[in-house]
Amino acid sequence: MDSDDSEQSTVLIVDDEPALVTTFAAWLESEYDVRQATCAEEAREKLSGADIVLLDRKMPDTTGDELLEEIQARDVDVEVGMLTAVEPDIDDMDMSFDAYEVKPIGSEELLSLVQSLEQRATYGDQLRELYTLAVKRATLIDTQGEAELAESPKFASLTRRLTELRERTDESLREFTGGKYDAAFRMLRESDND
């Protein structure tokens, strides 16, 4: 964030590896108000007032997937980035995360992820859905390959919905920045021209 901003966004980092949580916090604390949690119970206690949650999927007490469902059920207005060593698959795309990054991740990538989630929070529901679907599609293509996904009805449905939203919000796409997100939108535009 700019140094002129009077309020920093609050980022809650949830991971069962304390050293990793501490490292991520150190990378972000100069620009964000950072909270740390090493278990789901601690995350629940610190969730109130968070703007962004970075959530690991594999935790011993409650999985990140279960915690994500709780966040959605509580209707908490927060952007969720899954930050995990678990490679995503097509079934994971039904989950309500806003971004998905596979560890390991460096400090610049982490900062870019948080900045993108922060930026995303400023847009309306339609643009948010477009952004989320574009990230999900790009993540699947990056990890599964387009040829493998060609036979998936869920992937085809995701792509159709993304195209519909893009047609209604094309002008707003110019405001998005960031490597994976730009790549997602470029791929979408190229697929429309095929």
N, C-alpha and C positions, 0 to 999 in steps of 0.2 A: 504494500500500500504506500501511497505518497506520505511523506513526513508531515504534510499539512493536514492529513486526516486526523480528526480529534479522537476517533474511536477505531480501535483495531478489531478485526474479526476474530472471533474465538474459535480455535481449532482444538478438538478433542481427539487425541491419539489413543487408540485402543489396540493393544497387542500384548500377548502374554510373555513376551521377552523384554524384561525391564531395560536391558542395555540398548536394545533397538529403540524403545520408546524414548529413552533419554537422548539418544543420538538424533532422532527425528525432531524432538523438541528443541535441541540446541540449534539445528539447522533453521528452524522456523521462528524462534522466539524474538529475533530482532524486528520482525515485521508483523507478528501476530501474538495475540494473547493465547498461550498454549496451556492446555490441560492434559494431564497424563492419566491413563488407566491401564492396569495390567490384568484386569479381570472384568467380567461382565457386570458384576455387582458394583464395582467402582465406576464403571462407565455409566450405569444407570444413575448413580448419584451425581455425576458431573455433567450429564447431558443437558440439563436445563440451562438455557442461555447460550449454548454452543451454536455456531453458525455452520461449521463444517466438522464432519466426523471422518477420520481415517480409520478404517476398520479392518482388522485381520480376520480371516475366515476360520482358521484352525486355532481354537482356544479350548482348554480342558473343561472349564466349568459350564460355559454356554458358548456354542459356536457363534461366529460372526454372522452367519446366515440367520440364526435364531434371533440374535440381537437386532439385526436389520428388520426382521419381521415385527419385533416389539416396537421399534422406532416408528415404523409405518402404522402400526395399530394405534399407537399413542398420538398419531397425526402431528408429530414434532416437525416444525418447519426448519429443516436442516439439510444441507447437501452432504451426501454420503459417498466417499471414495473408498472402494474396497482396495486395500493395499495388502497383498497376500502372496504367498508362494504357490498358491493353487492356480493352475492354468484353467481358464474358464472354458465351458462347453456350451452348446446351444441351450440346454435346459437352464443354465444359470441366467440367461437373458430375461427370464420372467421375474427375476429379483428386482427390487426397487432401488438399486444403487444408481448413482449419477455418473460415476467413472470407475474404471477398473484398471489397476496397475499390478503387474506381477513383480514381486521382489526377486532379486535385489534391485534397489533403486538408489540413485545418487542424490546429492543435495540439490542440484539444479533441477533434476526431474521432479523431486518432491515439491520444491517451491513452485514449479510450473503447474503441477497438479493442483496444488492448493489455490494458486491464482486463478486457474481455470474454473475451479469450483466456486470461488468467490465471485467471479464474473458471471457465472451461470445463475447465481442467486438473484441477480438484478433483472432478469428477464421474466416475461409472463409465462403462463402455463403452456401455451402452445409452442413457444420457442424453446422452453425447457424440455418438452417432450421430444422435439426435433433434435435437440442437442444430445439428449440421452440416447435416443435411437441411433443417431450417427456414431456415437462412441461405441455402443454395443455392437453395431455392424462392423466397424473398423477393428474392434478387439477380436471378434470372431474370425474375420478374414486374416488378421495377423497371426492368430494361433491355430486355426483349423485349416485355412486355405479355402479359396473360393470354389475350387472343383469339388471338394468334399461336401461343401454346404449347398451345392446346386440342387441336390435331391431333397433338401429339408423343407417341408411345408412351413415350418415356423420361421425359417430364415427368409423364405419368399414373402411371407406375411409381413415380417419386420421391414423388409425392403420396400414393399408396396406402401405401407403406412408412412415410412420415411419419405418416399417420393411425394405422396399426397401433401404431407406437411411442408415439404420443401417448396412445392408449387405455391403454397399460400404465404410463405414467409421468406421468400428468396431475398428480398431486400435486406432483411435483418442478418442474414448470414455473413455479410461483410464485417460485422462487428466482432466476430469470433477470432481468437488468436490461439496459437499453441500448436505444436507439431502434430500430435495424433489427431487433434480436432480438425485442423486444416486439411490433413490428409483424408480424413473421413468425408469432409465436404467435397474435396476434389474428386474422390472416387465416386461420390454420388452424382456430381455434375457430369463426369465422364460416362457413367452408366446411363444417364438420361440422353446422352448424345449418340449412344449405340443404336 
